[in-house]
């Protein structure tokens, strides 16, 4: 007879025989949706600049409870559907970690506004958010979060 010991992450229920893997898994923690502000605007590039998107909802990932998922509103460039409505959202970003490292990656890698800060799309999204009483914000290329007043 052979005894097999497996360890399980108490957050996502992942199992492994290597305790260090499970301790590392548990160290990812439970994400904090409050660390991703609604109204966070960012440039969306997909084979060129598509428009400015803004976080419309943040919720726990249904795939992995260590991460968050967002949905977004969009203010797109000409030639694409122009503007989301309050109820019309795009799929957003999956697998957002709210650990310190995860938030740095989120801010600097995926949700930054560099060149399009005063673009028509940026200004249109900012106006849309203010009209809906949502504080507009954006990350600059250094990872600093900037808020606009309502």
C-alpha positions in Angstrom: 0.0 0.0 0.0 1.2 3.5 -0.8 0.1 6.7 0.9 -0.3 9.7 -1.4 -0.4 13.2 0.1 -1.9 16.0 -1.9 -2.2 19.6 -0.8 -5.1 21.9 -1.8 -5.3 25.7 -2.2 -8.1 26.9 0.1 -9.0 29.7 -2.4 -9.2 28.0 -5.8 -9.1 24.3 -4.7 -6.1 23.6 -7.0 -4.3 20.4 -5.8 -0.8 19.2 -6.0 1.6 16.9 -4.2 4.2 19.7 -3.9 3.3 21.9 -0.9 5.5 24.8 -2.2 3.3 25.0 -5.3 0.1 25.2 -3.2 1.6 27.7 -0.8 2.6 29.9 -3.8 -0.9 29.5 -5.2 -2.5 30.6 -1.9 -0.1 33.6 -1.7 -1.9 35.0 -4.7 -4.8 35.7 -2.3 -8.3 36.8 -2.9 -8.6 39.8 -5.2 -10.0 43.1 -4.0 -12.4 44.6 -6.6 -12.1 48.0 -4.9 -8.5 48.3 -6.2 -9.8 48.7 -9.8 -11.7 52.0 -10.1 -14.9 52.1 -12.2 -14.4 54.7 -14.9 -10.7 53.8 -15.4 -10.0 54.9 -19.0 -7.3 53.3 -21.1 -6.2 53.1 -24.8 -7.3 50.0 -26.6 -5.0 48.9 -29.4 -5.8 46.0 -31.7 -3.9 46.3 -35.0 -3.9 50.0 -34.5 -5.7 52.4 -32.1 -9.4 51.3 -31.7 -10.5 53.8 -29.0 -10.7 54.7 -25.4 -12.3 52.1 -23.1 -13.4 52.6 -19.5 -14.0 50.0 -16.8 -17.7 49.6 -16.3 -17.8 46.7 -13.9 -15.3 44.6 -11.8 -16.1 41.2 -10.5 -14.4 38.0 -9.4 -13.4 35.7 -12.3 -15.6 32.7 -12.8 -12.6 30.8 -14.0 -10.1 31.4 -11.2 -11.0 33.0 -7.9 -7.5 34.5 -7.5 -8.3 37.0 -10.2 -10.8 39.7 -11.3 -12.6 40.3 -14.6 -13.8 43.6 -16.0 -16.2 44.8 -18.6 -15.8 48.1 -20.3 -17.6 50.9 -22.1 -16.0 52.1 -25.3 -15.5 55.3 -27.3 -14.2 54.1 -30.6 -12.5 55.8 -33.6 -14.4 56.6 -36.8 -15.3 53.6 -38.9 -16.2 51.5 -35.8 -19.4 51.7 -33.7 -18.9 55.0 -32.0 -20.0 54.9 -28.3 -21.3 52.5 -25.8 -24.5 53.3 -24.0 -24.8 52.9 -20.2 -26.0 49.3 -20.7 -23.9 48.4 -23.7 -20.5 47.0 -22.6 -17.7 45.2 -24.2 -15.9 42.2 -22.8 -13.0 43.4 -20.8 -9.9 42.0 -19.2 -9.7 38.6 -17.5 -7.1 37.5 -14.9 -6.4 40.7 -13.1 -4.5 40.2 -9.9 -4.7 42.8 -7.1 -1.4 41.8 -5.5 1.1 44.7 -5.6 2.9 43.1 -8.5 -0.4 42.3 -10.3 -1.6 45.9 -10.0 1.7 47.3 -11.3 1.4 45.0 -14.4 -2.3 46.0 -14.8 -1.4 49.7 -14.6 1.7 49.9 -16.7 1.2 47.1 -19.2 -2.5 47.0 -20.1 -4.4 50.0 -18.8 -2.2 53.0 -19.6 -3.1 56.1 -21.5 0.0 57.4 -23.3 -0.6 59.2 -26.6 -4.4 59.6 -26.7 -4.9 61.7 -23.5 -6.6 64.5 -25.4 -8.0 62.6 -28.3 -11.6 63.0 -29.3 -12.3 59.5 -28.0 -10.7 60.2 -24.6 -12.7 63.5 -24.2 -15.9 61.8 -25.3 -15.4 59.0 -22.8 -14.6 61.5 -20.0 -17.8 63.4 -20.8 -19.8 60.1 -20.8 -18.5 59.1 -17.4 -19.1 62.6 -15.9 -22.7 62.6 -17.2 -23.2 59.2 -15.5 -21.7 60.4 -12.2 -18.7 58.1 -12.5 -15.3 59.6 -11.7 -13.0 59.4 -14.8 -9.5 58.2 -14.1 -6.5 57.0 -16.1 -3.0 55.6 -15.5 -0.1 57.4 -17.0 2.9 55.6 -18.4 4.7 55.7 -15.0 1.8 53.8 -13.4 0.4 56.8 -11.5 -3.4 56.9 -11.3 -5.0 60.3 -12.1 -8.6 61.2 -11.3 -10.8 64.0 -12.8 -13.3 65.9 -10.7 -17.0 65.2 -11.3 
